[in-house]
Structures are given as structure tokens and as C-alpha cells.
Amino acid sequence: MGLSAARTGLTAVRTDPVGGVWIAANPESGAPYVLNLRHGRWTRSTLRAAGPGERIVDVVPAPGTTRLWVQTERPAPGRTGTATASVVYELA
């Protein structure tokens, strides 16, 4: 997989219990995604329900599994200014 981090904020890096590495990526345009390196191979996972302006703020591997919890922030619906809502996703 060809990976480019140009114009992408990398906001969190975590190892998982089975020897992999997770990296949260927030591109300048487009939906946020998570990169995973395991057994020398990169995979990219998108957050299917991510809304406009949503950004990943942290990732946490689920203990004893290969799953990942992803915390994001998005503009709060119906609010103006800097109000945000926090959302948690689980990637399997």
C-alpha cells in the first residue's frame, strides 16, 4: 500500500497487545482514518459514520484483542462556535 502523510495530521500512535501499531490520521480534507501495521503489512480503516469536520483525538487498543477504540470530536449539532461532541467507534 502506498502511503502518503502529506497534509495529514497524525494525532495518536499506539501499540496493540499482538505486536501491531495503530496510527490515527486526520487529513486536511476528507474523512479521518486509522492505519495499522501488523506482520509487516499496512492496512487502512475508515470510520464509516464519521461526519464532516470530525477529527480523531485518540486511539486505544482493546485489551486482549486486535480491536481498537477510536475517540473523535465533531462539531456539535445545532451549536455555533467551538462546541464539539465526542464520539467513540470500535474497529474490529
C-alpha positions as CSV (number, residue, x, y, z in Angstrom):
1,M,0.0,0.0,0.0
2,G,1.4,3.4,-0.9
3,L,1.0,5.7,2.0
4,S,1.4,9.5,2.0
5,A,1.0,11.7,5.1
6,A,1.2,14.9,3.1
7,R,-1.3,17.4,4.6
8,T,-2.4,14.8,7.2
9,G,-2.2,15.3,11.0
10,L,-1.1,12.1,12.8
11,T,-2.7,12.6,16.2
12,A,-2.0,9.3,18.1
13,V,0.2,6.2,17.9
14,R,-0.3,3.1,20.0
15,T,0.9,-0.4,20.1
16,D,-1.5,-3.3,20.5
17,P,-1.2,-6.5,22.5
18,V,-0.4,-8.7,19.5
19,G,2.6,-6.6,18.2
20,G,0.9,-4.2,15.9
21,V,0.9,-0.4,15.7
22,W,-2.1,1.9,15.3
23,I,-1.8,5.4,13.9
24,A,-4.7,7.9,13.8
25,A,-4.7,10.2,10.7
26,N,-6.7,13.4,10.1
27,P,-6.3,14.5,6.5
28,E,-6.6,18.2,5.6
29,S,-9.6,17.2,3.5
30,G,-11.7,14.0,3.7
31,A,-12.7,11.6,6.4
32,P,-10.3,10.6,9.3
33,Y,-8.8,7.1,9.2
34,V,-6.6,4.7,11.1
35,L,-3.5,3.0,9.9
36,N,-2.5,-0.4,11.3
37,L,0.9,-2.1,10.8
38,R,0.9,-5.8,11.6
39,H,3.2,-8.6,10.3
40,G,5.0,-6.0,8.1
41,R,1.8,-5.0,6.3
42,W,-0.2,-1.7,6.4
43,T,-4.0,-1.6,6.4
44,R,-6.2,1.5,6.4
45,S,-9.6,1.6,8.1
46,T,-12.0,4.5,7.7
47,L,-14.7,5.5,10.2
48,R,-17.9,4.7,8.3
49,A,-20.1,7.1,10.2
50,A,-17.6,10.0,10.5
51,G,-19.2,13.3,9.9
52,P,-17.9,16.5,8.3
53,G,-15.2,18.1,10.3
54,E,-14.7,15.1,12.6
55,R,-11.2,14.5,13.9
56,I,-9.6,11.6,15.7
57,V,-8.2,12.7,19.1
58,D,-7.1,9.3,20.5
59,V,-7.0,5.5,19.8
60,V,-6.9,2.8,22.4
61,P,-6.4,-0.9,21.7
62,A,-9.0,-3.2,23.4
63,P,-7.1,-5.3,25.9
64,G,-6.6,-9.0,24.8
65,T,-7.9,-8.4,21.3
66,T,-7.0,-6.9,17.9
67,R,-9.9,-4.4,18.2
68,L,-9.4,-0.7,18.5
69,W,-11.5,2.1,20.2
70,V,-11.3,5.4,18.4
71,Q,-12.3,8.7,20.0
72,T,-13.3,11.6,17.8
73,E,-14.6,15.1,18.1
74,R,-17.0,16.7,15.7
75,P,-18.8,20.0,15.6
76,A,-21.8,19.8,18.0
77,P,-25.1,19.7,16.0
78,G,-27.1,22.9,16.3
79,R,-24.3,24.8,18.1
80,T,-22.1,27.5,16.9
81,G,-18.5,28.4,17.7
82,T,-16.1,25.8,19.1
83,A,-18.7,23.5,20.7
84,T,-17.8,19.8,20.0
85,A,-19.4,16.4,20.6
86,S,-17.2,13.4,21.4
87,V,-17.9,10.1,19.6
88,V,-16.3,6.6,20.2
89,Y,-16.1,4.0,17.5
90,E,-14.9,0.4,17.7
91,L,-12.9,-1.1,14.8
92,A,-12.6,-4.9,14.7
